[in-house]
Amino acid sequence: MLKGGKVGLRARHEDDIPVLRAELYDDVVNAARAEGRPWRPITPGSKDSRLVVDDTEEGHVSFSAVELAGGTLIGTATLWGIDTHNRFAHIGLGLRPSARGKGYGTDVVAVLCHYGFVVRGLHRLQIETLSDNAAMLRSAERNGFVREGVLRSSAWVMGEFLDEVVLGLLAADWKPDAASRMPGARRQV
């Protein structure tokens, strides 16, 4: 398990899947905002590619995020679009409703940065998020990500086009303890 100050990232367990499906993906509005494709219902028991981990997929690493103080499942964390030639990847995360607003997102981003830069030896990490996703923007910026641009009206979400913000972080600019400077946080990666 990879550990941050508040969260751990571990392999996805089979019993995580029904919880994540119910709280993240069966919520039409949340799922539509989190994904670049239209929401569709998934048959219970099916091998939903968003949740079931394929360990042979080299370009995508999925984790379950858990609270360190007790091991409670709080969401998902992903390094995706991994390009080993250009040493580049994207970061994604989703928190269960009960875990939002507690600083977990910032810690998840910090642990994914450690995984991407230290474990995988990547040069650049990137985050794309809706321009009104204040929590993700704050989590990214607290970890040193820089806003690099806005993709105007690039996301079709629940009947309207929304802007997306692109944020990037280079390994040379990464400060492993950036998130730990927040009050009450500590790093254990």
Number of C-alpha atoms within 10 A of each C-alpha: 13 17 22 26 21 21 29 26 25 16 15 17 11 11 8 18 18 14 15 21 17 11 17 20 23 15 12 15 13 16 20 18 19 19 15 12 12 12 19 11 8 12 8 9 8 8 12 13 8 13 19 15 19 12 10 8 8 12 12 17 18 22 22 24 31 23 19 15 9 7 11 13 20 24 27 23 24 21 22 18 15 20 15 14 7 10 15 21 21 20 22 20 20 24 21 16 12 10 17 14 10 9 18 23 26 27 25 32 26 30 26 25 25 22 17 23 21 13 10 14 14 22 18 21 24 22 22 19 22 21 16 12 13 11 13 21 22 15 20 27 18 19 23 21 22 18 17 12 12 16 16 12 13 14 19 15 21 13 6 8 12 17 16 20 19 19 21 19 21 17 17 9 12 18 14 18 16 15 25 20 12 12 7 9 15 15 18 13 16
